[in-house]
Amino acid sequence: MLSTVCSLAFSIAVRFQCVLSESARGLAYFKTWSIMAYLLCVTGCSPGQADGSKTPGGNQIQITPASPLHLLDLAGQEIDPFASSDAKWLVFIFVSVDCPISNRYAPEIRRLHAKFAGRGVKFWLVYPNADEFSEAIAKHIKEYQYECGILRDPKHRLVKAAKVRVTPEAALFEHTGGMLYRGRIDNRVADFGRERPAPTERNLEDALEAALAGKPVPHAITKAVGCYIPKEP
């Protein structure tokens, strides 16, 4: 129940931010809803894991080849991202068509893809919301100029396996299925309603650089701030 209220409050708040923030009245409404959302949800509609340097360890999952992960492509066909690529590492970035925070990360996602895609890393955008269908997703991909692989996860198979909670949130896996990193892309969005002009920590990029160098990933679990992923229908 709380997650539903949190999601609703956040959605209303961000819509005021996008539509009404240019006027004084709109700004007042946005601040009011922001406060309500914060008080209702405490964590700012972002129930991600707390920051920490401990690796996933006991939470590490092995989802291939013993337990294939069947998601959907835009044609509605089942696809196992671990079996469909010869990349050594896989990055899953969970996004949503209408989440403002997720959409503001499009330039950074494109930058990371351009930097690492040719270095043995496969990038996948994962759309976990069951009410976001292929047509809307295809339009979204075109609008934000994404070149990553595209997956739908309406049954939340990967959501549950990676234990992600919000969009945007990233998960880095070895090709064998072991999770190396889960959390925010960077720390530009510090908390609900608090955003830095520029990030001071680029967590996903640091995790990728460490993995490619054969080093342990620093801060393998971080708190992601964004739009709450609704429960599967």
N, C-alpha and C positions, 0 to 999 in steps of 0.2 A: 504494500500500500504506500509506504513512504517513498519507494523508488518511483511509483507512478506519479505521486504528487510532485516529487522533485523534478521529474522529467517535464511535467506540464508547466510548472513554474519557470523552469529554465527556458523552455520553448517560448513562453510568452515574453520573458525578459529579453531574450536575444532578438525576438521579432520587433520589440519596441526599440532595441538598440539599432537595428538595421533600418527601420522605417521612420522612426520618430525622433531620433537623436539629434537631428539638425535644428529642432525647435526647442524653445525653453520648456514648453509643456511636455513635449516628448521626452526630454531629458529627465524631467521630474518623474514621469511615469516609469521610465527605465530604472531610475535609482530606487523607486519604491519596490518594483518587482524584483530587482536585484537583492534588496535587503530581505524581502520575503523568501526568496529562493534560498538565500544563504542560511536564514534562520531555520527554515524547514529541513534543509539537507545537511547543515553543519559543514560538510566537506565541499560545498559549492557544486553539487550535482556531479561530482567527479570522484566516485568511490574507488579510485585506483589504489594500488598498493603504495605504502609509504616508501620514501626514499630509503635506499640501503645499498651497501656494497656487497652483501652476501649474494652469491650466485644462486640461481634457481634450485640447484642441488636436488633435494627431495621432490621438488615440484617438476623436475625435468620429465618430459614426456617423450615416449618413443612411439611414433604413430605410423612408422613404415619400416620394413615391409610387413610386419606382423599384423598391424591394424590399419589398413589403408584408409585414407581420409578422403571421402567423396564429397566434394562441393559441386557447385554448378557454374557453367560458363553462361554467357549471355544468350546462347541458343537453348538453354535449359538442359544441356547434356552434362552428365556427371563427369567430374575431372578430379584426379588426385594430383595436386600440385607437386608433391614429392616425387611422383613417378613420371611426371610430364616434362621434367627438365633435368639436364645434366649439370646444372650449376652446383657448386660446392656449398653455397649458403643461400638461404631463402629469406627474404624480408617480406613480411605481411604487414600492410598498413591498413587499418580499419578506418573506413571513411563513411560519410553519409552524404546524400544528395543535398540536403537542406540544413546541415549543421554549419553555422557561420564560422566557428573555430576551425573545424575540419577544412572548410573551403579556403580559409586564409593561409593554410599550410600548403596549398597547391604549388607555389613557386619553390618552396623548400623541398618538397617531394620530387619535383622535376629536377632540381639541382642534384639531389642525392642519387637519383636514378642515372643521370648523365655521368656522375663521377664514378659510380661503382658497377654499373651494369656490364661493363666490359672487363671486369676483374673477377669473374666467376660468381657473381651475385645476381640472383633472379628476384626482381621486385614484383609483388602482387598487391593490387588494391583489392580489399575485401569489403563488400557491401553486406552488412549483417542484418539490416532492417528488412523484415519480410514484406513490408508494403512498398518497397522500392523495387520496381520491376525493370526488366531489361531495357525497355524503351526510354525510361527516365534516366537510367544509368548510362546508356549510350549517349544521350544528350549531355549528361554531366561530364563524361569523359571528353567529349568534343569541346565543350565550353572551357574546360580547365586544361586542355591540351596535355592530357596524360598519355604516356606511352608504355605504362607498366602492363603486366598481365592483369586480367580482370576476373574476379570470382564473386559469386553470390553465396552467402552462408545463411539462408533463411532458417535453417534448423539449428543454427548456432553450434555446429560441430567443432569448428575451429575456435570460435569464441570461448566455448567451454574448455577446450583442450589447452588453449593459451592463457585462459583466465583473464581475458581483457574485459573492460567494463564500459569504455567510452570511445567516442570518435572525436579526434583522431587518437589512435594508440597503435604502437608498433610492436612487432614480435620478430626476433631474429632467430632462425633455426639453422642448424647444420643439416646437410642433405640426408643424414641418417635419422633425423627426427628429434635430435636433442635441442632443447631451447637454450639459447645463450643470453638472450636479453628480452625483456618486456617492459614497456612503459612509454614515456613521452618521446616525441621526436627531438625536442629541445626544451629549454626552460623559458621560452619567450612568454608563454602564458603561465604566470606564477600561481594564480588561483582564480576563482570565479570573480570576474570584474577587475582583475589586476593583470596588466600586460606590460612587459618591458618593451622599450623601443627596439631592442635587439637582444637575442639570447646571449647569455654568458656561459652556457653549457650546451653543447650539441651532443646529446646522449646517444642517439642512434648512430650518428657519424662516428663517435668515439668507439662504440661497440663494434662497428664494422671494421674500423682500422685495426682494432685489437684482434679481432677474429682473423683478418687477412694476414696479420703479422704472427699468428700462432700464439698470442698472449691471452691471459685471462681477461674477460670483459670487466672493466671497472663499473661499479654500480649497476649490476645486472638486473635489478628491479628498481624502477622509479615510478613516481606517481604521475599519471597522465590526467590532464584536466580537459574536459570537453563535454560533449552531449552524451547523456546516458543512453546506452544501448537497451532498448525495450526488451522485455522477456519475449521469448518465442511464443507465437500464438498457440 
